[in-house]
Amino acid sequence: MELSMPPPQIYVEKTLAIIKPDIVDKEEEIQDIILRSGFTIVQRRKLHLSPEQCSNFYVEEYGKMFFPNLTAYMSSGPLVAMILARHKAISYWKELLGPSNSLVAKETHPDSLRAVYGTDDLRNALHGSNDFVAAEREIRFMFPRVIIEPIPVGQAAKDYLNLYVTPTLLEGLTELCKQKPADPYVRNLYSC
């Protein structure tokens, strides 16, 4: 008797990347660098955020001195948001970006994207999520309908069905049996 093992579930990390308003014209060039660096662009969209939307996106920076300038800058024109995927996407994207201050990046990481495309601390050209929790929140903000978590298969799928779906179905079907509704087919014959 041969035992079959379920295929291993491979989880590919995702992160959010933003091409900021002042360098949107370099989008193709930057996407080429992203792809050559081993990332897959899962989704991409160009949008223009309002100052309020920018405030909500950068809510963790609220109260800091640069916050008003940041929201004004990020709402000053269209930007490109992308979901990037690859093994260790968050750390590799942060490494490719370089330091958040473009002036520091030019000195310490001259080949980084922020050194090449950024101009100062505020206008640093690109955004990247800091960690997994931030990536999940930011991806959901920019792509509200995206599925972030891996879709369960095998035992994980069975556990999900047993925990969430089966009890709901059981409760609904039990209630349906208690009500004993009239045969909907017969009713439809007479209403024609």
NORKAWO-V735276 format. One line per field, one symbol per residue. phi: phi as a letter, one per 20 degrees, with the letter a starting at -180 (. if undefined). psi: psi as a letter, one per 20 degrees, with the letter a starting at -180 (. if undefined). burial: b if it has 24 or more other C-alpha atoms within 12 Angstrom, else e. A space follows every 50 residues. Layout:
phi->???
psi->???
burial->???
//
This chain:
phi->.eedefffedddfcbeccefgfcgfegffffffgffenedefbbbdbcef gffffffegfegnegegfffffffdfafcddcedcrflgffffffffngf efffgfeecfefffffdedbffeemcdbffbffffffffffecgefeeff ffcmffffffffedegffffffffffffflffffffffffef
psi->pppppqqqppppqqrppporhikhijgggghggggijjqpogqqqproqr hghhghgkhiipiqhigghghgghjiaqrppqoqqrplgghhghghgaqh ohgghhghmiiqhhhgirhaggmjgqqqqhagggggghghghmhjqogqq pqrchhggggghhggghggggghghghhhmqqohggghhhi.
burial->eeeeeeeeeeeebbbbbbbbbbbbeebeebbeebeeeebbbbbbbebbbe eeebbebbeeeeeeeeeeebbbbbbeebbbbbbbbbeebbbbbbbbbbbb bbbebbeeeeebbbbbbbeeebbbbbbbbbeeeebbbbbebbbeeeebee eeeeeeeeeeeeeeeeeeeeeeeeeeeeeeeeeeeeeeeeee
//
